[in-house]
């Protein structure tokens, strides 16, 4: 796994995952509720830490809860640490790749309005996408373009 800005801190509070399927991302429209961060914007799977779970356990649990996709830790291909935008502490941004069977078997959970596959280029330009996620995704794409 490629790791960028990975400060070792036990104070992480949440994670997000850019789940790629070819040149597309699995995204979902957040609920349109003013009391939550980033209402009605396009988001990635992920969420807050529960108990003493590791960042990897957190992001994989959230993916399973939100989309019924159970990946193993070795499927995570990129990790980037940074400040959490919605809570105190660190957050981690991951990237993984999904296969056709996983995409076809998605069962969307009860958070958010609906999900879709969105072309990566569209997400990066979308005014209704979450800016910090756009920024983190750009850093990942710059990292792989250097290879």
RODO-2510 file (C-alpha; in nm, 4 decimals, decimal comma):
residues 147
     n   res          X          Y          Z
     1     x     0,0000     0,0000     0,0000
     2     x     0,1281     0,3445    -0,0869
     3     x     0,1266     0,5606     0,2253
     4     x     0,1452     0,9403     0,2248
     5     x     0,1600     1,1726     0,5250
     6     x     0,1148     0,8892     0,7680
     7     x     0,1805     1,0371     1,1107
     8     x     0,1538     0,7665     1,3737
     9     x    -0,1220     0,8956     1,5966
    10     x    -0,3643     0,6968     1,8087
    11     x    -0,5968     0,9989     1,7933
    12     x    -0,7590     0,9182     1,4629
    13     x    -1,1324     0,9791     1,4555
    14     x    -1,2474     0,8729     1,1096
    15     x    -1,1751     0,7405     0,7611
    16     x    -1,2933     0,7710     0,4013
    17     x    -1,2454     0,5350     0,1071
    18     x    -1,2277     0,6166    -0,2622
    19     x    -1,3583     0,2891    -0,4046
    20     x    -1,2576     0,2727    -0,7690
    21     x    -1,4198     0,0711    -1,0452
    22     x    -1,2210     0,1285    -1,3628
    23     x    -1,2361     0,5081    -1,4173
    24     x    -1,5302     0,5575    -1,1802
    25     x    -1,5889     0,6048    -0,8067
    26     x    -1,8551     0,4674    -0,5776
    27     x    -2,0183     0,7793    -0,4314
    28     x    -2,3362     0,8534    -0,2460
    29     x    -2,5498     1,1620    -0,1956
    30     x    -2,5448     1,2589     0,1725
    31     x    -2,8716     1,3200     0,3510
    32     x    -3,0032     1,6736     0,3108
    33     x    -3,0090     1,7516     0,6823
    34     x    -2,8594     2,0807     0,7990
    35     x    -2,7313     1,9307     1,1270
    36     x    -2,4781     1,7009     0,9541
    37     x    -2,1494     1,7969     0,7888
    38     x    -2,1623     1,8393     0,4112
    39     x    -2,5414     1,7938     0,3692
    40     x    -2,6644     1,6867     0,0251
    41     x    -2,3107     1,6576    -0,1187
    42     x    -2,1441     1,3611    -0,2933
    43     x    -1,9437     1,1575    -0,0432
    44     x    -1,7280     0,8453    -0,0237
    45     x    -1,7843     0,5449     0,2031
    46     x    -1,6449     0,5934     0,5506
    47     x    -1,7162     0,7440     0,8856
    48     x    -1,6206     0,7634     1,2481
    49     x    -1,4031     0,5342     1,4543
    50     x    -1,5721     0,2923     1,6915
    51     x    -1,3906     0,1820     2,0064
    52     x    -1,0235     0,0992     1,9595
    53     x    -1,0444    -0,0095     1,5971
    54     x    -0,7535     0,0662     1,3664
    55     x    -0,7997     0,3021     1,0715
    56     x    -0,8119     0,0005     0,8397
    57     x    -1,0727    -0,1771     1,0511
    58     x    -1,2770     0,1442     1,0606
    59     x    -1,2834     0,2076     0,6870
    60     x    -1,3557    -0,1564     0,6010
    61     x    -1,6367    -0,1761     0,8583
    62     x    -1,7910     0,1445     0,7239
    63     x    -1,7749     0,0140     0,3649
    64     x    -1,9497    -0,3056     0,4687
    65     x    -2,2168    -0,1198     0,6686
    66     x    -2,2862     0,1358     0,3978
    67     x    -2,2565    -0,0753     0,0794
    68     x    -2,2439    -0,4422     0,1927
    69     x    -1,8980    -0,4814     0,0409
    70     x    -1,6591    -0,6802     0,2591
    71     x    -1,3014    -0,6143     0,1499
    72     x    -0,9907    -0,7423     0,3227
    73     x    -0,7153    -0,5113     0,4395
    74     x    -0,4805    -0,6234     0,1607
    75     x    -0,7224    -0,4648    -0,0923
    76     x    -0,6399    -0,1164     0,0403
    77     x    -0,3840     0,0234    -0,2050
    78     x    -0,3276     0,3732    -0,0681
    79     x    -0,3405     0,5533     0,2660
    80     x    -0,3138     0,9245     0,3363
    81     x    -0,3376     1,0854     0,6799
    82     x    -0,4544     1,4355     0,7584
    83     x    -0,6683     1,6485     0,9840
    84     x    -1,0268     1,5369     1,0235
    85     x    -1,2613     1,7929     0,8637
    86     x    -1,5589     1,7151     1,0893
    87     x    -1,4090     1,6185     1,4272
    88     x    -1,0945     1,6640     1,6329
    89     x    -0,8071     1,4305     1,5531
    90     x    -0,6657     1,2566     1,2498
    91     x    -0,8540     1,1109     0,9588
    92     x    -0,7325     0,8678     0,6968
    93     x    -0,8131     0,8539     0,3285
    94     x    -0,7852     0,5184     0,1537
    95     x    -0,8146     0,3910    -0,2003
    96     x    -0,9235     0,0417    -0,3058
    97     x    -1,0426    -0,1149    -0,6285
    98     x    -1,3724    -0,2987    -0,6636
    99     x    -1,4543    -0,5688    -0,9138
   100     x    -1,7719    -0,6061    -1,1200
   101     x    -1,9241    -0,8646    -0,8862
   102     x    -1,8776    -0,6362    -0,5852
   103     x    -2,0358    -0,3403    -0,7644
   104     x    -2,3303    -0,5514    -0,8818
   105     x    -2,3890    -0,6824    -0,5295
   106     x    -2,4059    -0,3417    -0,3564
   107     x    -2,6864    -0,3135    -0,1056
   108     x    -2,7023     0,0508    -0,0048
   109     x    -2,7444     0,1118     0,3673
   110     x    -2,9604     0,3637     0,5495
   111     x    -2,7203     0,6613     0,5498
   112     x    -2,7542     0,8918     0,2535
   113     x    -3,0116     0,9292    -0,0209
   114     x    -2,8748     0,7062    -0,2984
   115     x    -2,5472     0,5919    -0,4543
   116     x    -2,4027     0,5864    -0,8019
   117     x    -2,0856     0,5281    -0,9992
   118     x    -1,9385     0,8652    -1,0947
   119     x    -1,6487     0,9137    -1,3365
   120     x    -1,3385     1,0265    -1,1471
   121     x    -1,2990     1,3323    -1,3703
   122     x    -1,6598     1,4341    -1,3023
   123     x    -1,6128     1,4052    -0,9251
   124     x    -1,3016     1,6194    -0,9376
   125     x    -1,4965     1,8975    -1,1138
   126     x    -1,8274     1,8565    -0,9339
   127     x    -1,9418     2,1568    -0,7303
   128     x    -2,1552     1,9231    -0,5188
   129     x    -1,8601     1,7043    -0,4162
   130     x    -1,6867     1,7378    -0,0813
   131     x    -1,3839     1,9624    -0,1376
   132     x    -1,1440     1,7881     0,1071
   133     x    -1,2190     1,4553    -0,0644
   134     x    -1,1558     1,6082    -0,4055
   135     x    -0,8217     1,7355    -0,2744
   136     x    -0,7204     1,4011    -0,1264
   137     x    -0,8214     1,2188    -0,4435
   138     x    -0,6096     1,4594    -0,6516
   139     x    -0,3058     1,3879    -0,4312
   140     x    -0,3571     1,0146    -0,4845
   141     x    -0,3888     1,0571    -0,8615
   142     x    -0,0714     1,2704    -0,8680
   143     x     0,1092     1,0004    -0,6719
   144     x     0,0196     0,7252    -0,9177
   145     x     0,0938     0,9421    -1,2220
   146     x     0,4553     0,9669    -1,1025
   147     x     0,4999     0,5898    -1,1399
***
